[in-house]
Amino acid sequence: MGLRSIDSPRRRPAPTTAHLTDSVGVAHEVALEPRTLIVAVKPNCDGCRPFVEELSLEFANWHLLVVTRDSVATEGGHRQVWLAPELLEALEIGSAPFFVALDGSPLTVVTEGVVFAPEQVARELSEF
């Protein structure tokens, strides 16, 4: 059907580094590279759950980075969820659940949208 989670993604410059905090409070500076998928999650979000709980979840040729503005409780064996309010602000992500895909040189937001499920995000990435 060709439905998208957002009508017109806004292509815009993306930062090349991110300051992230892990689940134990340690700060990290991470380089952002082409073909990075950033998924913003929040607590009690059904569409977010697979991005946190399913360690085998992958997107062909995309590096998945799961972030939040608030802390998200994760149990052992779940994917790392990074606390990243500054990154979300820099990428103009107002609220979760939301995703942005970064690609190109210079690094650019090439598509974005609301997260409903991994399959929907994969469909929206398939044109890139």
C-alpha positions in Angstrom: 0.0 0.0 0.0 3.0 2.3 0.3 1.8 3.9 3.6 4.5 5.8 5.5 4.7 6.8 9.1 5.3 10.4 8.1 4.3 12.1 4.9 7.5 13.9 4.0 10.8 13.2 5.8 12.8 16.4 6.2 16.3 15.9 4.9 18.7 17.9 7.1 22.3 17.7 8.4 23.1 15.3 11.2 25.7 15.5 13.8 28.8 13.3 13.3 29.3 12.5 17.0 26.9 11.8 19.9 27.3 12.0 23.7 25.5 9.0 25.1 25.1 7.7 28.6 24.9 3.9 29.3 22.6 2.2 31.8 25.1 2.5 34.6 25.6 6.2 34.1 29.0 6.2 32.2 29.2 8.8 29.4 30.5 7.9 26.0 31.3 9.9 22.9 30.3 7.8 19.8 31.0 8.6 16.2 27.9 8.5 14.0 28.5 7.0 10.5 26.6 6.6 7.3 23.9 3.9 7.4 23.0 4.5 11.1 19.4 3.9 12.2 18.6 5.7 15.4 15.4 4.6 17.2 14.1 6.7 20.0 12.1 4.7 22.5 10.1 5.4 25.7 8.8 3.3 28.6 5.6 1.4 28.2 5.6 1.5 24.4 4.5 -1.6 22.6 6.1 -0.5 19.3 9.4 0.2 21.1 9.6 -3.2 22.9 11.1 -5.2 20.0 13.9 -2.7 19.6 14.9 -3.2 23.2 14.1 -6.8 23.8 15.0 -8.6 20.6 18.8 -8.8 20.4 18.6 -10.6 17.1 16.7 -7.6 15.5 18.8 -6.3 12.6 18.3 -4.1 9.6 20.3 -5.1 6.5 23.4 -2.8 6.2 22.2 -0.4 8.9 23.8 0.0 12.4 21.0 0.2 15.0 21.4 2.6 17.9 18.5 2.7 20.4 18.2 5.9 22.5 15.9 7.6 24.9 15.3 10.9 26.5 14.4 9.3 29.8 15.8 6.2 31.4 14.3 2.9 30.2 14.5 0.0 32.6 16.1 -3.0 30.8 16.9 -6.4 32.2 20.0 -8.4 31.4 20.1 -9.8 27.9 18.4 -6.7 26.4 19.9 -4.3 23.9 21.7 -1.3 25.3 19.4 1.7 25.4 21.5 4.9 25.6 20.3 8.0 27.4 20.8 10.7 24.7 18.7 13.8 25.2 21.2 16.1 23.4 21.3 13.8 20.3 17.5 13.7 20.2 17.5 17.5 20.3 20.2 17.8 17.6 18.2 15.4 15.3 15.0 17.4 16.0 13.2 14.4 17.5 10.5 15.8 19.8 9.1 12.6 21.2 9.4 8.8 21.0 8.7 6.4 19.5 10.5 7.8 16.4 13.3 6.8 14.1 15.8 8.6 11.9 18.1 7.1 9.3 21.5 8.8 8.7 23.4 8.4 5.5 25.7 10.2 3.0 28.6 12.5 3.2 28.1 14.9 4.8 25.9 12.9 7.2 22.3 13.7 6.6 18.9 12.5 7.9 17.6 10.7 4.8 14.3 9.4 6.3 12.4 9.5 9.5 9.1 8.5 11.0 7.0 7.2 13.9 7.9 3.7 15.0 5.0 1.2 14.9 7.0 -2.1 14.5 10.3 -3.3 13.2 8.8 -4.5 9.9 7.4 -1.1 9.2 10.7 0.6 9.8 12.4 -2.0 7.6 9.9 -1.2 4.8 10.6 2.5 5.1 14.4 1.9 5.0 14.2 -0.4 2.0 14.4 2.4 -0.6 17.8 3.4 0.8 
